[in-house]
Amino acid sequence: MTADAVIQTDLQGLTLLNRGKVRDLYDLDDALLIVTTDRVSAFDVILPTPIPGKGALLTAMSEFWFDLLEEVVPNHLITTDVDAMGPAVAPHVDVLRGRSMLVRKADPLPVECVVRGYITGSGWKDYQATGEICGIPVRAGMQQAEPFDQVLFTPATKAETGHDENIDFETFCRIVGPELGEQLRELSIRIYETGRDHARERGIILADTKFEFGLIDGQTILIDEVLTPDSSRFWDIEEYKVGISPPSFDKQIVRDWTKDSGWDGEPPAPELPDEVVARTAARYQEALERLSA
């Protein structure tokens, strides 16, 4: 199942800046090369078994959304065509093809811009404990997976390792500045609503998502990935029901299997069965085909 997977890149002649859970980032002097591998993590631990083709699917989805959202917000993407990325990349095109983005360099903002349209995940747990979502009061009596009366903006700090930490809007504005904070909240909600409406027309619910932004010459731009199953929670309308946590178009299959396996969440993680790998890859593929149709 993993013969054609790209687990890690070591591109001779290029400077590796960072290796994240999924992406390898290289410095090309006047631009950055983002390589999306087939690595998959669960509970912040990278698993030994990759999901073949996952990196290409995530790259294709980000490219689709960057193009669709261009009138809403500028972004950092230059090209996904490895043959147009220049001589430094040319020796590595076979590895990079389909899973790489050449992007403009930006000063990344040290925050995650999280937007929630439905009560689920950590928000549901927060609500059950406090009656609020990340400190924001919401109406009483909500059920799991129910839509909010208004879309919520719940920012977080970015963590190099482990989980991001939710912060209130006041703290968010202290980090980025009040004017930029207001702009980012408005932009994030507009992007979410554009993606939500597009997805719904294709039978998919966008429950929540997170965005990252950076600055280029003072201009706010969308960076990293956008509206992929790794950064967003998508549900099939046919499987959606208030009161339960609907199946999502992401690595939920992997998370469920690791929990059921008895793994304690500490490294080393167990190998995934072929059946789990195949089902996860198919779920990502379905999300791309339906959303980009």
N, C-alpha and C positions, 0 to 999 in steps of 0.2 A: 504493500500500500504506500510505502514512503520512498520508493526508488527515485521518483522524479521530483521529490520535494527539495526545496532550498531551505536548509535549516539555519545556515549562517554564511555570510559572505566575507571573504578576505581578498579584497581587490588590490593587487599589487600595483604600486605607483600612485594610489589614492590615499588620502589621509582620513582615517576613521575618526570621526568626532565623538560618536556615541553609539552604543548598542543597547536598544531598549528591549522591551518584552517581545516586540514583533519587528520593529524597524531598525535597520542599520543606516547610519547617517554619515555621509562623506563630505569633505570640504573640497570644492572645486574652484577655490579662490573667489571668483565673482558670483558663484552660485553654490547651491547645495544639492547633493544627490541623495534622495530618500529611497532606500531599497526595502520593500515590504516582503519579508520572508514568510515562510509557512509555519513559523513557530506559533504555538498556542499556549496560553497560560490559564490556570484556574486558581482562584484565591491568591493571586499575585505570585504564583510559582510557575515558572516555565516548565512545561511537560516534556518528557523525552521523546514523545511521538508527535511529529508535525501533522498538519492537515494539507496534503498536496493540493496545490492550486489556490490555496487561500490567499496568498499574497497578491496573485494576479487579479483575483476577484475583488479584493479590497481596493486595489489600485484603479481598476476599471470603474468601480462605483464612485470613488472620490473624483475621478476625472469627469464622470457624468454630472455629478452634483456641482462641481466647480463651474462647469459650463452653464448649467441651468440657472445657477444663482448669480451669474456675473452682473446682472442688472441690479441685484440687491446689494452686493458687497464685492469689492475687488479681492482677488486671492493671489497666492504666491506661485501658482503653477506656470511654468514656462512651456514644458512639453513632457509627454510620456513616450515619445518616439526616440528610442535609444540611438538610432542612426543619425539623429540630429543633435546629439548631446556633445559632440566634439571629440577630438583625438584622444583625450585622457580616458574617455569611457570606451572608446572603440575596441580595445582588447578584451572587454568583458561583456560584449553585447549578448552573447549566448546565455549567460547567467542572468543578465538584467532585463532581457526583453519581456515586456508585459507586466513587470512588477516594480517599475522604477519611475520616479518623478524627478525631473530637474526643476528646481524651484528657486525663486529669488530669495536672497538673504534678508531676513527681517530681524528686528529686535523683539524676541518673543515676550509676551506679557506673562508674569508668573501666576496666572490664574486660569481656572477652568470656568467656562460660562455654561452652566447647566440650565436646561429648560425642561420643565415637566408639564405635560398636558394631562396625564393620568396618574392616579395614586397607586404606586406599585413599588417594589424593591425596597430600598432603604427608606424611601419616603413613607411607605406604608407602615414600616416598623416604627419610624419616628412618630407618625400620627397616632398609632396605637398607644404609644408611651406618653405622649405629651399633648395630643390634640392639635399639634402644629406640624408644619413641614419646614424643617430647617429654620425654625423660629418664626415662620409666617403662619398666622392664624388662618385656619380654613373651617368651613362649616362642619358642624357636628353631624354624626350619623353616616359618614361616607363609607362605602363598601370598597373592598379591594378592586382595583382596575377601573374604578369609576372616573370619568373625566372631571377635572376641576371646573369650577364656574369661570375662572380666568386662568390663563396660562401662567405658571409660576417661574420666576427666574431665581435660581438658588445656586449662587457661585461657590467655588471651592478653591483652595490653594492647591498647586500642583506638587505632588510628592515624587521625588526621584525613586524611592522605593516604598512599597506598602500602599496604603490607601490615601487618597486625597482627603483633605479636611474641609468639611462644609463651613462656610463663613456667612455672616449676615451682610446685607447690602452696604451698611455703614462701614464695616471693615473692608469690604471690597473696594469702596471708594477711597478709603485711606491708602490702600495699596497702589491703585492705578490713578487716583485723582478723581474728584467729583465729576468734572465735565466728561472725561473719558469713561467713567463708570456709567453715567447715564447713557452715553452713546452705545456702549457695549451691551447694556441691557436691552435697549431698543432694537439694536441690530440682531441680537441673539433671538429675540422673540419673533422678529420679522423672518429670519431664516427658518426658524422652526415652523412657523405658520405656512411658509411657502412649501417646505418639504412635507408637512402634514397634509396639505391639500393635494399635492401631487400624488402622494402615496395612497391617499384615500380613494382617489379616482381609479387606482389599480388594485383595490381590494385589500389594502394594507393600512394598519393603524401605526402612526409614529407616536409611541407612548412618551418617550423622553429621549434626550440626547445631550451631548456636550460639544462645545466648540472651543477652539483655541484661536487667539488673535495675536498679531504682531504689528509693529510699526515700521514703515519704510518712509524715510524723509517726512515723518510726522503723520503719514496717512495710515489709517487703520485698515489692515487686510486680514482676511481669513487664511489660516495656515494649518499645517498638519493634515489630518484627514477630515472628511466631512460626511455626516449622515451615512456611515457604514454600519454594519451589524456589530462591529467592535466598539463603536462610539455611541450607538443608539439602540433603543429597544423597539423593534418592529413586531407587530402582531398581525396574524391573518384575521381579517374580519370574520371569516367563516368559523374560526376557532375562538373568537372573542366572546366572553361572557362575564358580566359584572359579578363579583363575589369570589372569583378565582384568579390565580396568576396564569394568564394564557401562555401557551408555548410561544417562544420568540425565535426570530430568524438570526440566531447567533450561536455561540458556543454553549448554550444552555444544555445541550445533549452531553457535552463534555463535563460540565459542572455537575450535572445530575449523576453521571456515571461515577465520577471521582468520589462524590459523597456516599453513594451506595456501596462503593468498593471497600469502605472502611478506612480509607486514607485519612490521616489526621491533619492534612493541610501543610505539613512541614516537609521540606526537601529531604530525601529525593521523592519525586512524584512517581506514581506507577505508569507503566506503559499502557497506552490505550488499545483496546481490541480493534481489529480491522473494521468490524461492524459499526462501531462508534465513530471511527474516522470517516467511513463512507457516508454515514447519515449526516454528519456535521458538514462535510463538503457539499453534499446535495442541498442542504438548507441554505448555505451561503449562495450557491449557484441559483437557486430559486429566487432568492431575494434580489439578486442582480438582474435576472431576466425580467421579473415582474416590474421592478421599479424603473428600469431603463427602457421599458417597452413604449 
